[in-house]
Amino acid sequence: HSTLQNHLNIDWQGKKFSLHGLYLENSTPGIIYNTIGINGARFKDYCATDYFFEQLELIKSDLIIISLGTNESYSSKYTDEDFTKYINLFLFKLKEVCPNTDVILTCPSENYHLRKNIPVENQRVQNVNLILRQTAQKNKMAIWDLYKVMGGKGSMKVWKMEGLINPDYVHFRRDGYKLQGRLFFEALVDVLSK
């Protein structure tokens, strides 16, 4: 029997100190869910982040779900070539540290740029999603296509009318994220039960 811990003391005496995170786990069976997210993050950013892949290896995940691509598609500097280069670099580094971990790539939802308060469809999402699907197929990875799950072209406006999307036509509201999570979970359980 182990004793439950409810506090942690770190004796720091003014020397150089970096804390990158804490990973607390117990011996009870079940799901351990870890998440990382950075506003505006792209595949390129994770590839250049010190320690990300090294620390990812420590978690020993059975499954990694990667939901990136929206920020790339939203950038006016987006190119298919750069996106392909950085997704491939990211996956190469990932497979180096987690060679036996299953990976699911997700495709971003439809989104819009606001031009004088009028939503204008972000055409680059189609390219991002095509590249993600091709990459998943080439690497024998699963893919979950949020764009299609939401209803395809025009779906963001429908979800916005339902109160699930913020006025920027990019970010979801709380209920929208909850619905997205439920839809993903149901798809994952469906696949695992077969």
C-alpha positions as CSV (number, residue, x, y, z in Angstrom):
1,H,0.0,0.0,0.0
2,S,1.4,3.4,-0.9
3,T,0.7,6.6,0.9
4,L,-1.3,9.3,-0.9
5,Q,0.7,12.5,-1.5
6,N,-1.1,15.8,-1.4
7,H,2.0,18.1,-1.5
8,L,5.5,18.4,-2.9
9,N,8.3,20.4,-1.4
10,I,11.2,21.6,-3.5
11,D,14.2,22.9,-1.7
12,W,15.5,25.7,-3.9
13,Q,18.3,27.8,-2.7
14,G,18.7,30.4,-5.3
15,K,20.7,28.3,-7.7
16,K,19.7,27.9,-11.4
17,F,16.5,25.8,-11.5
18,S,14.2,24.7,-14.3
19,L,11.0,22.8,-13.8
20,H,9.6,21.5,-17.0
21,G,6.6,19.7,-15.4
22,L,5.6,17.0,-13.0
23,Y,4.4,13.6,-13.9
24,L,2.5,12.0,-11.1
25,E,1.0,8.5,-11.5
26,N,-0.4,5.8,-9.3
27,S,-0.7,2.0,-9.8
28,T,-4.5,2.1,-10.3
29,P,-5.4,0.8,-13.8
30,G,-7.1,3.1,-16.2
31,I,-6.6,5.9,-18.7
32,I,-3.9,8.5,-18.1
33,Y,-4.6,11.6,-20.2
34,N,-1.8,14.1,-20.9
35,T,-2.2,17.2,-23.0
36,I,0.0,20.0,-24.3
37,G,-1.1,23.0,-26.2
38,I,0.3,26.4,-27.0
39,N,-1.7,29.2,-28.5
40,G,-0.8,29.6,-32.1
41,A,1.4,26.5,-32.2
42,R,2.4,24.8,-35.4
43,F,4.3,21.6,-36.3
44,K,7.3,23.9,-36.9
45,D,7.1,25.2,-33.3
46,Y,7.1,21.7,-31.8
47,C,10.0,20.7,-34.0
48,A,12.1,23.6,-32.7
49,T,11.1,23.2,-29.0
50,D,13.9,22.1,-26.7
51,Y,13.1,18.9,-24.8
52,F,9.6,18.3,-26.3
53,F,10.4,15.0,-27.9
54,E,12.9,14.0,-25.2
55,Q,10.2,14.5,-22.5
56,L,7.5,12.9,-24.7
57,E,9.5,9.7,-24.6
58,L,9.3,9.6,-20.8
59,I,5.5,9.3,-20.9
60,K,5.5,6.0,-22.7
61,S,2.2,6.6,-24.4
62,D,0.1,3.9,-26.1
63,L,-1.6,6.5,-28.2
64,I,-0.7,10.1,-29.3
65,I,-3.4,12.3,-30.9
66,I,-2.0,15.2,-32.9
67,S,-4.4,18.1,-33.6
68,L,-2.4,20.7,-35.5
69,G,-2.9,22.4,-38.8
70,T,-5.4,25.2,-38.1
71,N,-2.7,27.7,-37.3
72,E,-0.6,26.8,-40.3
73,S,-3.7,27.2,-42.6
74,Y,-4.5,30.6,-41.0
75,S,-1.1,32.1,-41.8
76,S,-0.7,34.3,-44.9
77,K,2.8,32.8,-45.2
78,Y,1.5,29.2,-45.5
79,T,2.9,27.0,-48.3
80,D,2.1,23.3,-48.9
81,E,5.9,22.7,-49.1
82,D,6.7,24.1,-45.7
83,F,3.7,22.4,-44.1
84,T,4.7,19.0,-45.6
85,K,8.3,19.5,-44.5
86,Y,7.4,20.3,-40.9
87,I,4.8,17.6,-40.5
88,N,7.3,15.0,-41.8
89,L,10.0,16.3,-39.5
90,F,7.6,16.2,-36.6
91,L,6.6,12.6,-37.3
92,F,10.2,11.5,-37.9
93,K,11.2,12.9,-34.5
94,L,8.1,11.4,-32.9
95,K,8.8,7.9,-34.3
96,E,12.5,8.2,-33.1
97,V,11.4,8.5,-29.5
98,C,8.0,6.6,-29.6
99,P,8.5,4.0,-32.3
100,N,5.8,1.7,-31.0
101,T,3.2,4.3,-30.2
102,D,0.0,4.5,-32.3
103,V,-0.7,8.0,-33.7
104,I,-3.9,9.6,-34.8
105,L,-3.7,12.8,-36.9
106,T,-6.8,15.1,-36.9
107,C,-7.8,17.4,-39.6
108,P,-8.8,21.0,-38.7
109,S,-12.3,22.2,-39.0
110,E,-13.4,24.7,-41.6
111,N,-12.6,28.2,-40.5
112,Y,-12.9,31.8,-41.7
113,H,-11.0,35.1,-41.9
114,L,-13.0,38.1,-40.9
115,R,-12.9,40.9,-43.5
116,K,-14.7,44.0,-42.3
117,N,-16.7,41.7,-40.0
118,I,-17.7,39.4,-42.8
119,P,-16.5,35.8,-42.6
120,V,-14.5,34.7,-45.7
121,E,-13.7,31.0,-46.0
122,N,-10.0,30.1,-45.3
123,Q,-9.3,28.1,-48.5
124,R,-5.9,26.8,-47.2
125,V,-7.7,24.4,-44.8
126,Q,-8.5,22.1,-47.8
127,N,-4.8,21.8,-48.6
128,V,-3.8,21.2,-45.0
129,N,-6.4,18.5,-44.7
130,L,-5.4,16.8,-47.9
131,I,-1.7,16.8,-46.8
132,L,-2.7,15.4,-43.4
133,R,-4.8,12.6,-45.0
134,Q,-2.0,11.8,-47.4
135,T,0.6,11.8,-44.6
136,A,-1.6,9.5,-42.5
137,Q,-2.0,7.1,-45.3
138,K,1.7,7.1,-46.2
139,N,2.7,6.5,-42.6
140,K,-0.1,4.0,-41.9
141,M,-1.6,6.3,-39.2
142,A,-5.2,6.8,-38.4
143,I,-6.9,10.1,-39.3
144,W,-10.0,11.8,-37.8
145,D,-11.3,14.5,-40.1
146,L,-13.1,17.1,-38.0
147,Y,-13.9,19.1,-41.2
148,K,-16.0,16.2,-42.5
149,V,-17.4,15.3,-39.1
150,M,-18.7,18.8,-38.6
151,G,-20.5,18.6,-41.9
152,G,-18.0,19.9,-44.5
153,K,-18.2,23.1,-46.4
154,G,-20.4,25.7,-44.6
155,S,-20.5,23.7,-41.4
156,M,-18.7,26.3,-39.3
157,K,-21.5,28.8,-40.0
158,V,-24.0,26.2,-38.9
159,W,-22.2,25.5,-35.7
160,K,-21.8,29.3,-35.1
161,M,-25.6,29.7,-35.5
162,E,-26.0,26.9,-32.9
163,G,-23.8,28.9,-30.4
164,L,-20.9,26.4,-30.6
165,I,-18.4,28.7,-32.3
166,N,-16.9,32.1,-31.2
167,P,-17.4,35.2,-33.3
168,D,-14.0,34.8,-34.9
169,Y,-15.2,31.7,-36.8
170,V,-12.1,29.8,-35.8
171,H,-12.3,28.9,-32.1
172,F,-15.0,26.9,-30.5
173,R,-17.0,27.9,-27.5
174,R,-17.1,25.6,-24.4
175,D,-20.1,23.6,-25.7
176,G,-18.5,23.3,-29.2
177,Y,-15.3,21.9,-27.7
178,K,-17.4,19.5,-25.6
179,L,-19.2,18.3,-28.7
180,Q,-16.0,17.9,-30.6
181,G,-14.6,15.9,-27.8
182,R,-17.6,13.7,-27.6
183,L,-17.6,13.1,-31.3
184,F,-14.0,12.1,-31.3
185,F,-14.4,9.9,-28.2
186,E,-17.4,8.1,-29.9
187,A,-15.4,7.5,-33.1
188,L,-12.4,6.2,-31.1
189,V,-14.5,3.8,-29.0
190,D,-16.3,2.6,-32.2
191,V,-12.9,1.8,-33.8
192,L,-11.6,0.1,-30.6
193,S,-14.7,-2.0,-30.2
194,K,-14.3,-3.6,-33.6
